[in-house]
Amino acid sequence: MSADPVKVSTTTMLPTIPRGHTNKDFRVLLRVEAPPMADLKGHVPIDVVAVLDVSGSMGDPAMASSDFEKNKPPSRLDVLKEAMKFIIRKLDDGDRLSIVAFNDRPVKEYSTGLLNISGNGRRIAEKKVDWLEARGGTALMPALEEAIRVLDCRPGDSRNSVGFILLLTDGDDTSGFRWSRDVINGAVGKYPVHTFGLGAAHSSEALLHIAQESRGTYSFVDDENMDKIAGALAVCIGGVKTVAAVDTRVSVRVAELSGARIERIDSCGYESRVACGGASGEVVVGVLYAGEVKSFIIHLHLPAASVSSLECGYCDAATTCDHHCPRRRHEQRLLDVGYSYRRAPDASAISIVGRGVFVQRPEEEVLLLSTSSMVLQHIVRFELLEIVAGFVESEIITLEKKTTTTTTEQLQRKWEEVRRAWQVLGVVELDGMEKEVDAMVASLRRGLAYVRSWVSSHQMQRATAMGSPEKVAAGLMTPAMVSMVEEARRLPPPTAAKKKAGCDDDVQDMIGQRLELWSKVRREVPLMYEASAEEEEQQQQVTAVFREASLEAIDRAMHRDVYLAVVHASNRKRCDGHRDPVTGK
């Protein structure tokens, strides 16, 4: 275990293997641990693009009208607005947010570029959310492409932020677009896309595939919990706000004299590779949130040990040990482990060399094999994940609308086979996994959303909302996620949107946006007139004159533009019920 803020540790399935034995599937648990929030030095800024569905179905009631005796029930869009404003308030001043509203196309009048949350950006974003309206169909891909364009077009000096995309939709794609993994991978491979399905009508298949191909997560909120969209977002944003490391990679290399070979690496939803005929391997973890732990299983082919490959645990093997030490406890080095990461996208890479992976290779037979229960727990969970993911992809994919008792029995039967095989060892506690399987079987009567969200959560080893914020894998929740969900739970109940604000608010928003634009111009234009050190004094004076003239011209243009915006808004048709403060009309 390294003392560095990001830690990597290994545990072998068996601590001891007789020297003459061959093990064709010797497993090593590899764990990557991010530091807790308290140990982070500063906040890594994030750029979040929120892709929001404003199709006609988002105007449907979020809850039954019987829950509201007098008032009109809030729509799904009303609840989404309140959830987004909660997220906007929780972003830090160094963060940025872009809103991409979409129905059958990206809706530009409801969308924004990247807004700096500090200053006026937070208020502009909240106002933009307030003005969202539901109409039209649903086309996911153009909206995703627009979100990626927003992140791709960031200036080079602003790419020290980590980019994320949040996609929220309540419906299936109505554009006729043909979904496939190849198309999705080509479109969304650059940035993690965290997808959220709202209600029963969304396409869990498309949202899961988008999440998988982008290394994001898939969450959903069922019809009974539509008022808890903020809580579902809180599970995600509680992690996104606490980036502890980026570009995290773990490399393993077989020890030179061990004769071992890496057969494969179980890395769940993370990219991994084995190279050089099994001599080396790598796991690409990418972004780590504060307090997260990622676990992977390395499968080795381990032959009988030669004397020359052993090191003595008590002696200095290079000088004194003749490999006939009376204590007969000789270690074999199996793997060398190293890893690297960055604390921020623009920071230098930190590379760490680990101690390595060892196993005892005594001459005598071992009568009782002491198996690591922690490694076994992970092995069984990985096998369960493989069963469920394969089950979803191949066996019941065609029964999305019509799940039968037979299909649920197939899932239970496969799990029972795994459970019996491992409980023979008598050291694996499987009650927790048994309950998870029961919950999945019960959910299949209503479709595949719950199972797919469970798969997403365990593939990425990151919490997702599986129907509601209360249905999460508790072991994957970080302290920051728990705290954020608690804050969301204390929000007042959502209500139907009130009548839109008057023209004064509209004018104020317009002025705010124009002032922000002119401020950006005023910062950047003077850089065009920076005099170089090599220029003569006269040329430097001329450059300074041009710079001052440009600033003065910008100030005049800014004042004139804001004045015209006010006049234009004031001369428009008055909003309903809004009176002129002078005439009273």
PyMOL commands that set and color helices and strands:
alter all, ss='L'
color gray80, all
select helices_A, chain A and resi 37-39+56-59+65-67+76-90+108-110+117-130+140-152+156-158+181-188+204-214+223-240+276-278+307-309+373-395+397-399+405-423+431-446+449-460+474-476+479-489+503-529+537-571
alter helices_A, ss='H'
color red, helices_A
select strands_A, chain A and resi 7-12+23-33+46-53+96-102+115-116+162-169+193-198+218-221+243-254+261-266+271-275+280-289+293-302+310-312+330-342+350-353+357-360+466-467
alter strands_A, ss='S'
color yellow, strands_A
deselect
rebuild
show_as cartoon
